Amino acid sequence: MRRAGGVIAVAAALAFVGACGGEGHDGGGHGGEQQPAASAGAGTPADAAGHNDADVEFAQGMIPHHQQAVEMAELAATRAANPKVKELASKIAAAQGPEIGQMNGWLTAWGAPPPATSGGHDTHGSMPGMMSDADMAALEKATGRDFDKRFLEMMIEHHEGALRMATSEQQQGQHPGAKALAQKIEADQTAEIEQMRTMLQSA
């Protein structure tokens, strides 16, 4: 009888502790605070694990590619003659700026180094569509309709290079976010190429 009573007492104590533990997890301040923290923390390991070399190469290549496009687009504000060229350039800069930040964030999460930052554009010659220092200097000196024509021709070539990079990422990449961005770049820049080709006819 004593042994039976002891077993019953232990079982009752364990049941009480379990009930308290359940209440603390489901309700109260600690339970509410833990869930967001767990969600935020879970994203980084998933990003770090769900990528491959193609994803890293895509981000490391597309960041300076986008940076140059933004640099070209910013020149249009004071040099372009056609308001439609200025509007398109503003749209390009507004779209690609945040994408640069997104890709830098991925590289950080993946523990991958950022793109090499040397002062010249010639060092990026292996990336399709990148302009040389001479190309950028010529665009910077141009104004008016001359600028419009140079800008459209150069940005078409630049976009076409980005399309090749985006296609490669979609075929070889693994990270869902990077592949989705590549798909967005392909859709956006294909439409912009068609728009620029139309504009170039009257430039």
C-alpha positions in Angstrom: 0.0 0.0 0.0 2.8 2.4 0.8 4.5 1.7 -2.5 1.3 2.1 -4.4 0.7 5.4 -2.6 4.2 6.6 -3.5 3.7 5.8 -7.2 0.4 7.7 -7.2 2.0 10.7 -5.6 4.9 10.8 -8.1 2.5 10.5 -11.0 0.4 13.3 -9.7 3.4 15.5 -9.2 4.6 14.8 -12.8 1.2 15.6 -14.2 1.1 18.9 -12.3 4.6 19.9 -13.6 3.6 19.0 -17.2 0.4 21.1 -16.9 2.4 24.1 -15.7 4.9 23.7 -18.5 2.1 23.6 -21.0 0.5 26.7 -19.7 3.8 28.6 -19.7 4.4 27.6 -23.4 1.0 28.4 -24.8 0.2 31.6 -23.0 1.8 34.5 -21.2 4.5 36.9 -22.2 7.3 34.4 -22.8 5.3 32.2 -25.2 4.4 35.3 -27.3 8.0 36.5 -27.4 9.6 33.2 -28.4 7.7 32.6 -31.6 8.9 35.7 -33.6 12.5 35.1 -32.3 12.4 31.5 -33.5 11.0 32.6 -36.9 13.7 35.3 -37.4 16.4 32.9 -36.3 15.2 30.1 -38.5 15.5 32.2 -41.7 19.3 32.6 -41.6 20.3 28.9 -41.3 17.8 28.1 -44.1 19.3 30.8 -46.3 22.8 29.5 -45.5 21.9 25.9 -46.3 19.7 26.4 -49.3 22.2 27.8 -51.8 25.0 26.6 -54.1 28.0 28.1 -55.9 25.8 29.3 -58.8 23.7 31.4 -56.3 26.9 33.0 -54.9 28.3 33.7 -58.4 24.9 35.2 -59.4 24.8 37.6 -56.5 28.5 38.5 -56.7 28.2 39.3 -60.4 24.8 40.9 -60.4 25.6 43.4 -57.6 28.3 45.3 -59.6 26.2 44.8 -62.7 23.3 46.6 -61.1 25.5 49.2 -59.5 26.8 50.2 -63.0 23.2 50.3 -64.3 22.3 52.7 -61.5 25.3 54.8 -62.2 24.3 55.1 -65.8 20.7 55.8 -64.9 21.7 58.6 -62.5 23.5 60.4 -65.3 20.2 60.8 -67.2 18.7 63.2 -64.7 21.0 66.1 -65.8 22.1 65.0 -69.3 19.1 63.4 -71.1 16.9 65.5 -73.4 14.0 63.1 -73.7 11.7 63.1 -70.7 10.9 59.4 -71.4 14.6 58.5 -71.1 14.7 60.3 -67.8 11.6 58.5 -66.6 13.0 55.1 -67.6 16.3 55.8 -66.0 14.6 56.7 -62.8 12.6 53.5 -62.9 15.7 51.4 -63.5 17.5 53.0 -60.5 14.5 52.6 -58.2 14.2 48.9 -59.1 17.8 47.9 -59.0 18.9 49.8 -55.9 16.8 47.6 -53.5 17.8 44.5 -55.3 21.5 45.3 -54.6 20.7 45.4 -50.9 18.8 42.1 -51.1 21.7 40.3 -52.8 24.2 41.8 -50.3 22.1 40.4 -47.5 22.2 36.9 -49.1 25.9 37.0 -49.4 26.2 37.9 -45.7 23.8 35.1 -44.7 25.7 32.6 -46.9 29.1 33.7 -45.4 30.3 34.5 -48.9 32.5 37.5 -49.6 31.1 40.6 -51.3 32.0 41.5 -54.8 35.5 42.8 -55.4 35.5 46.6 -55.4 38.3 47.9 -57.5 37.8 51.4 -59.0 37.4 50.5 -62.6 34.7 48.8 -64.7 37.2 47.0 -67.0 37.8 44.5 -64.2 34.3 43.3 -64.6 34.8 42.5 -68.3 34.0 38.9 -67.8 30.4 39.8 -66.9 28.2 40.1 -69.9 27.0 43.6 -70.8 29.3 45.5 -68.5 30.6 48.8 -69.8 34.3 49.7 -69.8 35.8 52.8 -68.2 36.0 54.3 -71.7 32.3 53.6 -72.3 31.3 55.2 -69.1 33.5 58.3 -69.7 31.9 58.8 -73.1 28.4 58.6 -71.6 29.3 61.0 -68.9 30.5 63.6 -71.4 27.4 63.3 -73.6 24.4 65.5 -73.3 21.1 66.0 -75.0 20.1 63.7 -77.8 23.6 62.4 -78.1 23.3 61.2 -74.5 19.8 59.7 -75.1 21.1 57.6 -78.0 24.3 56.5 -76.2 22.3 55.7 -73.0 19.7 53.6 -74.8 22.3 51.7 -76.8 24.4 51.0 -73.8 21.6 50.1 -71.5 20.1 47.7 -74.0 23.5 45.9 -74.2 23.7 46.0 -70.4 20.3 44.5 -69.9 21.0 41.8 -72.5 24.0 40.8 -70.4 21.8 40.7 -67.3 19.4 38.4 -69.0 22.1 35.9 -69.7 23.1 36.0 -66.0 19.5 35.7 -64.9 18.9 32.7 -67.2 22.0 31.0 -65.9 20.9 31.4 -62.3 17.4 30.0 -63.0 19.0 27.0 -64.6 21.8 26.3 -62.2 20.9 28.1 -58.9 19.4 26.5 -55.8 18.3 29.3 -53.5 14.5 30.0 -54.0 14.9 33.8 -53.4 17.8 34.2 -55.8 16.0 32.2 -58.5 12.9 34.3 -58.0 14.9 37.5 -58.3 16.5 36.2 -61.5 13.1 35.5 -62.9 12.0 39.1 -62.0 15.1 40.6 -63.5 14.4 38.6 -66.7 10.8 39.8 -66.9 11.5 43.5 -66.0 14.5 43.9 -68.3 13.0 42.1 -71.3 10.2 44.6 -71.2 12.6 47.5 -70.8 14.7 46.3 -73.7 11.6 46.4 -75.9 10.8 49.9 -74.6 14.3 51.2 -75.3 14.4 49.7 -78.8 11.2 51.6 -79.6 12.6 54.8 -78.0 15.9 54.4 -79.9 14.0 54.6 -83.2 13.2 58.3 -82.5 16.3 59.2 -80.5 
